[in-house]
Amino acid sequence: MVGRLYLEHLSDADLALLARAGEPGRAARPDPERIEALIDSPAVFRTLFGTPGRDPLLRGSPFLLFAVLIHRAARDLAAASFVEEWVSPRQRVPVFDVGGLREFGADPFRRFFLVELLASYTNVSSGSVLVQTSRGWRRRRFSELDPLRLVELAEVVSDIERPSVYRRLGDLSLFLSGIFPDYAAEQLVAERQRHRLERALAAVDRQRAEQRDGIWLLERLGRRAYRMAQQATDRSTAMAGVLAEVSENFATARRVLNFLTDRYLFPLRQRWFGTG
């Protein structure tokens, strides 16, 4: 089933590359049931990332590149006895508790969730909406890269639109804390904005109130936002279950993205995402 989800995002050129690199001599368009196996193929990884100095975006779409890297990271975690874990800006420590990361990366729908998340931030939106206030109609700006703006947007959109805004707030929280943790920890929001975000999503954990950096805030924002989005999602769908799982295991999802960033994305993230 998850193979069909990949087919909704992969271009014809992506599918041709997968077939050539992963199944030479077979059909030009892979069978949906084979998509994940091809994405996980070491031959496909070498085709995209095996030539130093060549931008992989010249060979495949962002979605294909992130799919290959997420699967590669899951493969690496399955064989790792420890990881160099992010604990604060510019500081990593060896951590031998890898089991949770392996388990998270082993699920095909969670992998797809992370791939879709990363690909979505290669092209982000910003703009403004008209909202009715006590003083009449006012124009309010929003940005998919500003958590405070997304919270404000969620307060003024219709009930039907609100879950998608909360989903995007959860995505942003995971993206920033996973791919740009140093920036998220030190520069994400000013102190006055921090209090506004905490109040808006009831994200204050009184038992850990001494932890006030951006990662602490984003983990709580992300958990809450995903939970609110999941509650308005069709519970019978596989991705609704993933939203609930990521809400409950947000820190683990973040750690998987930290691992991916340190091992593969660090030299490319500014070029691919243009943020941070």
N, C-alpha and C positions, 0 to 999 in steps of 0.2 A: 504493500500500500504506500509506503513512504517513497518508493521510486516514482510513483505518479506525481507526488508533490514536487519532486525535483524537476520532473518534466515540464511543470508549469513555469519554471524559471530559466531552464537551460536553453540556449539558442541552438539553432541547427548546426552552427559552427562548433559549439561546445560538444554536441553529440557526435559530430564527425571526428573530433579530436579524441574523445573517449574511445570510440570504436577503433580508430587507427592505432592508438597507443596501447590500449588495454586488450583488444581482441583483433590483432592483425589477421586479415583474410576473412573476417566474418562480416555480417551485414553492416551497412553504413549507419543504420539507426539502431542503437541497442534496444533490447527488450527492456521494458520498465523494471522487471524483476532483477535485471542485471545492473541497473544504474549504480546502486550503492557499491557493489563489488568493484565496478570499474573506477569509481571515484576514489576508492580505497587502494587501488592498484599502485604499487611502487613504480611501475612503468609510467603511469600518468603523472605521478609526482615528479619523476625525472624529466619528463617532457616539458613540464611547465616551469620547474624551478632548478633544473640541473645545469643550466648554462649561466655561469657567473656574468654579471653585467647586463644581462638581457631582461627587460621588464616583462614579467609574466603576463601583464595585461595586453601585450602584443599578441598573445596566443589564445587567451580565453577571457570570458566575461568575468567581472568581479564575483558573481555568484559562484561560478565554477572554481575560481581560485580559492575562495573561502571554504567551499565544500571540501576541496582536496586538503587544505590545511587543517580544518577541523578534524577530518578523518585521520590525518597524519598525527596530530596531537593526541587523539584517542589511542592510536596504535603505540605511540611513544609512552603514554601513561600506563598502558597495559604491561609494558616491560620495565618500567622505572621502579627502583627501590626507594627513591626519595626525589623530592623536587626542591629547587631553589625558590622559596616562596617570598613574595612581596610582603613586607611587614610595615614599611614606612618609606617615604621618599628616599630613593637611592640606597635602599638597604634591603638585602635579601638574606634569608637564613635557610639552611637545609632542614627540611621537614620530612619525616619518614612516614607520616600518615597520608598515604596516597590512595587508600582504598576508596574513600568517598569520591575522589576525582575520577578514578577508573570507572566506578559504578555510574556516575553521571554521564561520562563520555561513551559508555557502552550502549546506551539506549538510542536507537535510530531516530526517534522523534525529537529527543533532546538535541541530538547533533543537528538535525534539520533546523530546529528552532534557532540555534546559535548561528548557523550559516545564513539564514534569512535575516537575522538581526544585523550581522556585520555587513552584508551586502546592502542593506537599506541605508546605511550611513555613508555610502559613497556618493549619495545624491540626496541632500536634505532640503527641507522646505522652510521658508519663513514668509511673513507677510502680515496682514492685519485683518481683523473682522470688525463689523459694526455691532455694538451691543447697546441695548436700551438701559439707561440709568435714570435716576431721579431727576437728572438735569437734561434729559433727552438722549438722543443717539450719540454715541461716542465711538471713535475708532480705537481699537486696542490691538497692539502689535503682539505677534507670537513668533517663536523660533523653536524648531525641533532640537536645538542644541542648548536651550536655556530652560532648566527645570522650573524655575520660578514662573516664567512665562507660560509654560505648559500647565502648571497648577492654576494660574489665573484664567487660562483658556477653559479649563475644565469647569470652572465656576460659572461660566457664562454661556456655554453651548447648550443645546437641547439635551434632554435625557437620552435620546437615541444616539447622539454623537459622543456623549461623555465617556462611555467605556473605551472607545478607540483612542481618546486623548489619554486616559489613564494607562492604556496599553503602551502608548508611546512614551509616557513618563517612565514606566517600568523599563522599557527598552533603553532609554537614555541613561537611566541610573546604572544599568548593567554594562552598557557600552563604555561609559566614562570610567567607571571603577575597574573594568576589566582591561581596557585597551590603553587608557591614559591615567593610571592610578596616581602617579606623582602629581600631575596637574589636579586631579580630583581631590587629593588629600590637602593640597596647599592653596589652591587658587580658585576653587570652584565658585564659592559664593561669599559675599561679605557677611559679617556677623548679623547685621539687621535682616538680611535676606534669609539667613539660616533659621532664625526664629520664625519667620513667616512660613517657611517650608515645613518646619516641625509642627506648627499649629495647624496648618492646612490639612495635613494627612495624619494627624495624631501620631507622629512618628517618634516621640520622645520615649526612650526606655529608661525609666528612672533608676533601674539597678545598674546601668552603665552610663550614667550621666557625665562621668568624667571623660568619656571618649567623645570628642567634639569635632574631629576632623571630617573632611568631605567624604571619606570612605564610609565612616560610621553613618553619616546622614544618608548617603546614597543607598546603602544596604536597607535601611528602614523605609526610605521612600520607595525603593524598588519592590520590596515585599508587599507593602501596602497597596501600591498602584497595581501590581499584577493581580493581587487578590480581588481588588475592586473590578478590574477588567474581566477576570475569570467568572465572577458572579453573574455577569451579564452575557456570558458566552454560552452557546448551546453545549450543555454538559455531555451530550452524546458524541461530540467530536474528539478526535485524538489530541488536537492542539489545546483544547480546553483543559484536558488532563495535564498537559505539559505546563500550561500557565500556573496551575495549582502547584505542581512539583517545583517549578522555579521559584515561586513565591516562598515555599517552605524551605528551599535549599539555595537561596540566593547567594550566600557566601561561597558555596561550593561552585556554582556557576561562574561567579567572579573569579575564583581561583583557577578554574580551567582556562578562562580567557587570559588571565595573568601569565599562566604557563605558555599559552600559545603566543602571546605577545613577546615574551622574553626569548623564546626559542626561534620564532619565525617572523613576526611582524615588526619588531622594533626598527629595523632599518628602512621599512617600507611604509609605515603607518602615516607619516606626515604627507607623503606623496599620494597615498591611496585615499585617505580620509580628509586631509587638508584641515584638520582641526587640532585643538589642544595647544 
